[in-house]
Amino acid sequence: MKKWAGWLVLILFSLLLSACGEEEIDPGRRYDVYYISNTGTKVEVHPYEMQSDVTQEQVEELLKCLTEVQGIRDYKAPMAMGFDLLNYRLENEILTLDVNEKYKELSPSAEVLVRAALVCTLTQVNGVSFVEITVEGSPLYDNLNNLVGLMNADQFINNLGSQISAYEMADLTLYFANEAGDALIAVNRKKAYNTNIPLDRLVVEQLIAGPGADVEGQVFPTINPDTQIVSVRTRDGICYVNLGESFLTQIYNVSAEATIYSIVDSLAELNTVNKVQISINGDTSGTYREKYSFSTVFERNLDIVTTLK
């Protein structure tokens, strides 16, 4: 009986893996599985027909697909990149994947692509809102020593198409506040980013995220972290930054001048930006802390910039 049971498990496992490459799929049971190109430059979607209706079993099916590529040339399975999945658990819609130390040997670009493939595939399951990766029980940090934490697909997919573009490294110069909050200090930051994200938006995102652990205690945030980005676009050398109302609430001991010019000076570091205009939900009629009119088109101000002492 045990022998037959073993054969049954092997047959079922083979059927699940074969289904990952199935072409004719019931649209109501279609899930997208993300694989990584052999060149390591992009992630591509391939369809899979889900067999189960149970959340835990659906997670297991997709994990099997993410472990082996069936009938797909020029792509690698993200969980066959030299590391092993030790275990996983699903609690409160958070799927935690615990991997071994070999995961840390991935190159920075490959590691981002692996994360993108895992998150975008697994968060399709109803009941999985976030994915977290741990390394032998410890939190995962990126190549800049920033905590990765909980991830969802919105962090990786920035268009309505089926592909995730390649990730590149950006060299950014960001301006954060000094300890007194009345001047700015330049910080250089390398960031892996999806090429679907314009660099001007990436700059604003990074300013809102605040200084990283590598400069903790040396420079300080300038923007309320609850600030939402409505839009960022650059036209004819002017970057139009449209923010949510939370921007108006300053929770840090930072001058109005430091906040405004942290945005302006950081964006002006980009070759495409000469000036910046800030609005709140598209409205430029108000002022920031009763000092700076949003109708103003700001130019770079290096007089407020200082250096670490």
N, C-alpha and C positions, 0 to 999 in steps of 0.2 A: 504493500500500500504506500509506504514512504517513497519507494522508487517511482511509482506512478505520479505521486504528488510532486516530486522533484521535477519530473518531465513536464508536468502541467505548468509549473511556475516558469520553466524555461521557455515553453511555447508561448505563454502569455506575455512574457518579457519581450520576446522576439516580435510578437504582433504589435506591441506598443511602439517599439522602435521603428518598425516598418511603417506604421501609421504616420510617423513624423514626416515622411517624404511623400505622403499620399497627395495625388493631384486632384482627384474628384472628391470634393468634400462638401458635406451638408453645411450650407451657410450658417445654419443655426448652431452648429457645433464647431465652427471654425475658431481656432486660436492661432495667433502668430508667434512663431518661434524665431528668435533672433540669433543669427550665427555671425561669426567674425571671418572676414576675408583672410586668405593666406598671406596677403601682403600686410595685414595688420593695420589697414587704413580706414576701414569702414565696417558697419554692421548692416546686414541685410535680412529682410523678413522672408520666411518660408512658412506656408500654411500647415496646420496640423488639425486633424479631426479628433476632438475630445471624445473619449470613450465613456467616462464616468460622469455622474451628476453630483458626486459627493466632493466637497471642497478639499479634504485631505487627499483623496485619491487623485483629484485633478492636479494638485501640486506635485504629487509623485510622478504622474504621467509627464508633466512638463519637465521635471528634473531629469527624467530618462532621456527626453528629447535633447536637453541641453548637454547631455553627456556624450552623445554620439550622433554624428551626421550620417544620414542614410540617403544615398543617391544624389547628393548635392556636391558638385565639383567646385573646387576653388574656395571652399569655406570650411572653417574649423568650428567644432562645438566649444562654446565658452568654458565648459567644465571639463574639457580635455586639453587644458593649456599647461599641464605640468603640476597642478595642485589637486588635492583630494577634498571632497566634501566629507567631513567627519560626522556631522549630524545636522538636523534642522528641527525647528519647532515653530508652531503657529499659535500665537496668543494675542488676543485683542486686536486682530487684523494686522499684526506685525509678524512677518515671516523672517526668522533669524536663521541665516546660513552660517554654520561654523566650519571654517576651512583650516587646513594645516598650514604650517609655516612656509611651505613652498609657494604659497600665494604671494608672499612678499618679494619673490624673485621675478615676478612679472615686471616688464618695463612700464614706466609711467603711462605711456599711451595705450599699451595693451591692457593694463589694469583698468583704465577708464572704460575701454570698450567692453571688457568682461562685465564690469558693473552695469553698464548700459544694457547689455544683452540680458543679463539675469533679471534686472529690475523690470524692464519693459515686457519681458515674457511672463514673469510670475505675477505681476500685479493685474493681469487680465482676469485672474481667478476671483470670482465673487467671494469676498471674505478676506482678501489680501490687499490691504491698502498701502502698506509700506514693506520694504525689504531692508533688512539690516545684515551686514556681513561682519562676523567676528573671526579672529584668527586664534584658534585654539583657546577660545573663551575670552580673549581680550578684544577691546574695541579696535576697529580698523582706522588707521590714519593714512592720509594720502602722502604723496611724495614731498609735500611741503609741510608735513607734520600737522595738518589740520584734521580734526576729527571728522570722519565721513558721516557717521550717524545714520538716521533713517532716510530712506530714499524712496521716491515714487517716480513714475514715468515722466511726469511733467518736467523733471530736472534734466531729462535727456532728449525728449522729442519736442522740437520747437517748430514743427511744421505739420501739415495735415497729410503729408505723404507717408509712404510706407518705409522709407529709409532714414537712417540716422547718418548724417554726414560725418566725415572724418573729424577727429579731434586734433587740435593743434595747440602749441604752447604760445601764449601771449606774454610779452614783456610789458608790464604796465608800470606807470609811475603814478602813485596815488598820494594825495595830500591829506594827512590827518592832523589833529590838533596837538599842540604841545600841552604840557601839564597844566599851565595856567589857562588854557583855552582861548588865548587871544592871538595865537599865531599858528602857522602851519609848518609841518615837517614832511618832506618828501620821503616816500617809502617805495622801494622797487619790489614788485611782486611778479613771480612767474605763475601763470595759471593755465591749466589745460581747459580748453573750452570747445564747445560744439561750434563748428564753422557756420551753422545756421544763425548763431547769435551775433548781431553786429557788435563791433568792439565798443562803440559808444554806450550801448546798453550794458555791456559787461563791466565797464568802468563804474557806472552808477550802481550796479548790483554789488560790486566789491566795496564801494564806499559805504553802502548801507550795511553790509555784512560786518564792517569794522576792521580794525587792525587784527592781524593774526597772532598766534601764540609766539611767533619768533620776535615780535616787537612789543610784546606785552609790557606795560609799565614805562615804555619809552615814548609812545605816541598814543593818542586817545581818539575815540570815535567822535564824529561831528554831526551825524544824522540819526534821528530816531529810528531804531531798528524795525519798528512797525510800519515804516513808510512803504507804501505800495507804488510800484512803477506802473503808470498808466501807459506810457509810451515814451520812446526815445528815438529821435530821427534827426539826421543831419542833412541839410540842404544848403548848397552854395556857401559852405564854410560855417554855417550857423547850426549849432546843435540845439534842438528844441526838446527840453526835458519836462515831461508832463507827470507830475507826482500826485499821490493821494493826499487827503487832508491831514493825515498823521504827520506829514512833514512839518506842519505848522506848530506842532507841539514838541518843544525841545526838552529833553529829559536830562541832558548833560550840561555841565558847567562850561559852555562854549559860547563865544560871542557870535552874534548874527553874521558878522563879517567873515569869521572863520568858517562857518557853515556854508555860506554862499560860495566863497572862493575855494573851498575844498572841492566843490563840484566843478566850478569853472576852470580852475587851474589843472585839475586832473584830466578833464576832457580836452583841454587845450594842449595836452601832451600828445594827443593823436594828430597825425599829419592832416587829417581831413577836417579838423575843427579849429576855427579861429575865434569864434564868439559863442556865447551860450545864453539862451533865454529859458527861464524856468516858469512853469505855470502849475496851477492846482486844479486838477480835473478839467484842464483846458482853459481855465479862466486866468487872464493876466491882469485883471483889474485891481487885485488886492496888493498887500504888502507883506513882507516877511518881518515879523517882530517890529512893525511900525517904522522900519528903517529903509528897507530895500523894496522898491516897486518891482512887481513881476513884469511890468511892461518894459523894463530895462533889458537891453541886450548887453550882457557883461563881457568884458575883455579880460584877458589874463592879468592877474595882479601878483607880481612877485615881491612887492614890498611887504606883504604879510608873511612871507616865507622865511623861516629861520632854520637853524641846524641843531642837532642834538648837542647838548653841553656835557 
